């Protein structure tokens, strides 16, 4: 059992937010809903590639570029279609386990932060709509360090903003690459395995695993 950390840092896209509604937006503009997964993986690929090469671009810019590529030869009003899809981010809801889990952690004394490869402003709007904004001390994004997670500078930036040592903070995410990056930076990796998938053997084993956020909070409360 891992003792509850002083600071809990949440990834946002897919970890807190349910991105399934984006599939309908893909279908609205004549694309298969199944392409959403390919698109999101491609956005991450390009963000990671820029970070590895020492570059940086905002999530929205990369997301739009990848979408335009999907529309090549399909429609002439690509910019309008891209805008329709990306506006769905303003309407995303959190997973059902998130409100209760966040409240459990906050009530047990943990300080809560978010750190996203997306935009902190978007995170704030989503949390405000869900009545969770007051639980989160700071909403951070990679525009601060100008390095996408899982680059070490992104985690160092979040820990520095929280004013704690890396080992006093946990990174909660559904993405193994995020868990691996956080643990290489000295944080505790807490993997939410909502899909029951195997964890990649090539990445550092998460210190904590739970099926959802309420189960994770319960583990830390018991510890």
C-alpha positions as CSV (number, residue, x, y, z in Angstrom):
1,X,0.0,0.0,0.0
2,X,1.4,3.4,-1.0
3,X,0.9,6.2,1.5
4,X,-1.3,9.0,0.2
5,X,0.9,11.7,-1.4
6,X,0.8,15.3,-0.3
7,X,0.0,16.5,-3.8
8,X,-2.1,14.7,-6.5
9,X,-1.6,15.9,-10.0
10,X,-4.1,14.8,-12.6
11,X,-3.7,14.4,-16.3
12,X,-6.9,15.7,-18.0
13,X,-7.7,14.3,-21.5
14,X,-9.2,10.9,-21.1
15,X,-8.1,10.7,-17.4
16,X,-10.6,13.2,-16.1
17,X,-12.6,13.8,-19.2
18,X,-14.7,11.4,-21.2
19,X,-13.8,12.0,-24.9
20,X,-16.3,9.6,-26.4
21,X,-18.6,12.4,-27.5
22,X,-16.0,13.5,-30.0
23,X,-16.9,10.5,-32.1
24,X,-20.2,12.0,-33.0
25,X,-18.5,15.2,-34.2
26,X,-16.3,13.1,-36.5
27,X,-19.4,11.6,-37.9
28,X,-21.0,15.0,-38.3
29,X,-18.3,16.1,-40.7
30,X,-18.3,12.9,-42.7
31,X,-15.5,10.9,-41.0
32,X,-15.8,7.6,-39.3
33,X,-16.1,7.8,-35.5
34,X,-13.4,5.2,-35.3
35,X,-11.0,7.7,-36.7
36,X,-11.1,9.6,-33.4
37,X,-8.6,7.2,-31.8
38,X,-6.2,7.4,-34.8
39,X,-6.5,11.2,-34.7
40,X,-5.8,11.5,-31.0
41,X,-2.9,9.1,-31.2
42,X,-1.5,11.2,-34.1
43,X,-1.8,14.4,-32.1
44,X,0.1,12.8,-29.2
45,X,2.7,11.5,-31.7
46,X,3.4,14.9,-33.1
47,X,3.5,16.6,-29.7
48,X,5.9,14.0,-28.4
49,X,8.1,14.3,-31.6
50,X,8.4,18.0,-31.1
51,X,9.3,17.6,-27.5
52,X,12.0,15.0,-28.3
53,X,13.4,17.4,-30.9
54,X,13.4,20.4,-28.6
55,X,10.4,22.0,-30.2
56,X,6.9,22.9,-28.9
57,X,3.4,23.6,-30.3
58,X,0.1,24.0,-28.6
59,X,-2.3,21.1,-28.5
60,X,-5.0,23.0,-30.5
61,X,-2.6,23.8,-33.3
62,X,-1.4,20.2,-33.7
63,X,-5.0,18.8,-33.3
64,X,-6.2,21.1,-36.1
65,X,-3.3,20.2,-38.4
66,X,-3.9,16.5,-38.0
67,X,-7.6,16.9,-38.6
68,X,-7.0,18.9,-41.8
69,X,-4.9,15.9,-43.0
70,X,-7.9,13.6,-42.5
71,X,-10.0,15.9,-44.7
72,X,-7.6,15.9,-47.6
73,X,-9.6,15.1,-50.8
74,X,-12.8,14.8,-48.8
75,X,-14.2,18.3,-48.5
76,X,-13.3,21.9,-49.4
77,X,-14.5,23.5,-46.1
78,X,-11.9,21.8,-44.0
79,X,-11.4,24.7,-41.6
80,X,-15.1,24.8,-40.8
81,X,-15.1,21.1,-40.2
82,X,-12.0,21.2,-38.0
83,X,-13.7,23.9,-35.9
84,X,-16.8,21.9,-35.5
85,X,-14.9,18.9,-34.2
86,X,-12.6,20.8,-31.9
87,X,-15.4,22.8,-30.3
88,X,-16.5,19.5,-28.8
89,X,-13.7,19.9,-26.2
90,X,-15.7,22.8,-24.6
91,X,-18.6,20.4,-24.0
92,X,-16.8,17.4,-22.5
93,X,-17.9,16.0,-19.2
94,X,-15.8,14.2,-16.6
95,X,-16.0,10.4,-16.0
96,X,-18.6,9.4,-13.4
97,X,-16.0,8.4,-10.9
98,X,-14.1,11.7,-11.0
99,X,-16.3,14.0,-8.7
100,X,-16.5,11.5,-5.9
101,X,-12.8,10.5,-6.1
102,X,-11.6,14.1,-6.2
103,X,-13.7,15.0,-3.2
104,X,-12.4,12.0,-1.3
105,X,-8.8,13.0,-1.9
106,X,-9.4,16.6,-1.0
107,X,-11.2,15.7,2.2
108,X,-8.4,13.5,3.2
109,X,-6.0,16.4,3.0
110,X,-4.4,16.0,-0.4
111,X,-3.7,19.1,-2.5
112,X,-5.0,18.7,-6.0
113,X,-3.5,20.0,-9.3
114,X,-4.1,19.3,-13.0
115,X,-1.3,19.2,-15.6
116,X,-2.4,18.7,-19.2
117,X,-0.8,18.7,-22.7
118,X,-3.9,20.6,-23.7
119,X,-4.9,24.0,-22.4
120,X,-5.4,25.0,-18.7
121,X,-8.2,27.3,-19.7
122,X,-10.2,24.4,-21.1
123,X,-9.6,22.4,-17.9
124,X,-10.9,25.3,-15.9
125,X,-14.1,25.6,-17.9
126,X,-14.8,21.8,-17.6
127,X,-14.1,21.7,-13.8
128,X,-16.2,24.8,-13.3
129,X,-19.1,23.3,-15.2
130,X,-18.8,20.1,-13.1
131,X,-18.7,22.0,-9.8
132,X,-15.1,20.8,-9.1
133,X,-13.0,24.0,-9.8
134,X,-12.7,24.9,-6.1
135,X,-11.1,21.5,-5.3
136,X,-8.1,22.1,-7.6
137,X,-5.4,24.4,-6.4
138,X,-3.9,25.2,-9.8
139,X,-4.7,24.2,-13.3
140,X,-1.4,23.8,-15.2
141,X,-0.5,23.0,-18.8
142,X,2.7,22.5,-20.8
143,X,2.8,26.0,-22.1
144,X,4.7,26.8,-18.9
145,X,7.7,24.5,-19.5
146,X,7.0,24.4,-23.3
147,X,7.6,20.7,-23.2
148,X,4.9,18.1,-23.6
149,X,4.5,15.3,-21.1
150,X,6.2,12.8,-20.9
151,X,9.2,15.1,-21.1
152,X,10.7,15.4,-17.6
153,X,10.5,19.2,-17.6
154,X,6.7,19.0,-17.6
155,X,6.7,17.1,-14.4
156,X,9.4,19.2,-12.8
157,X,7.4,22.3,-13.6
158,X,4.2,20.9,-12.0
159,X,6.1,19.8,-8.8
160,X,7.9,23.1,-8.6
161,X,4.5,25.0,-8.9
162,X,3.2,22.8,-6.0
163,X,6.3,23.5,-3.9
164,X,7.0,19.8,-3.0
165,X,9.6,17.3,-3.7
166,X,8.9,14.8,-6.6
167,X,8.4,11.9,-4.2
168,X,5.7,13.8,-2.3
169,X,3.5,14.0,-5.5
170,X,1.6,11.5,-7.5
171,X,0.6,11.7,-11.1
172,X,-2.8,10.2,-11.9
173,X,-3.3,9.1,-15.5
174,X,-4.9,6.5,-17.7
175,X,-1.9,6.6,-20.1
176,X,1.0,4.3,-19.4
177,X,3.4,6.8,-21.1
178,X,2.4,9.5,-18.7
179,X,2.9,7.1,-15.7
180,X,6.3,6.1,-17.0
181,X,7.4,9.7,-17.6
182,X,6.2,10.8,-14.1
183,X,8.0,8.0,-12.4
184,X,11.2,8.6,-14.2
185,X,10.9,12.2,-12.9
186,X,10.6,10.8,-9.3
187,X,6.8,11.1,-8.8
188,X,4.5,8.3,-7.8
189,X,2.7,6.9,-10.8
190,X,-1.0,6.1,-10.2
191,X,-2.5,4.3,-13.1
192,X,-6.3,4.3,-13.6
193,X,-7.0,1.2,-15.6
194,X,-10.6,1.8,-16.6
195,X,-10.5,-0.6,-19.5
196,X,-8.8,-3.6,-17.8
197,X,-5.9,-3.5,-20.2
198,X,-2.5,-5.0,-19.5
199,X,0.2,-2.5,-18.6
200,X,3.1,-2.3,-21.2
201,X,6.0,-4.4,-20.0
202,X,8.5,-2.0,-21.5
203,X,7.4,0.9,-19.2
204,X,8.1,1.4,-15.5
205,X,5.5,-0.5,-13.4
206,X,3.0,1.9,-11.8
207,X,3.4,2.3,-8.0
208,X,-0.4,2.3,-7.7
209,X,-3.1,0.8,-9.9
210,X,-6.9,1.2,-9.5
211,X,-9.9,0.7,-11.8
212,X,-11.2,4.3,-11.3
213,X,-10.6,7.4,-9.2
214,X,-12.9,6.5,-6.3
215,X,-11.1,3.2,-5.9
216,X,-7.7,4.9,-6.0
217,X,-8.9,7.4,-3.3
218,X,-10.1,4.6,-1.2
219,X,-6.7,2.9,-1.4
220,X,-4.9,6.0,-0.2
221,X,-7.4,6.6,2.5
222,X,-6.9,3.1,3.8
223,X,-3.1,3.6,3.7
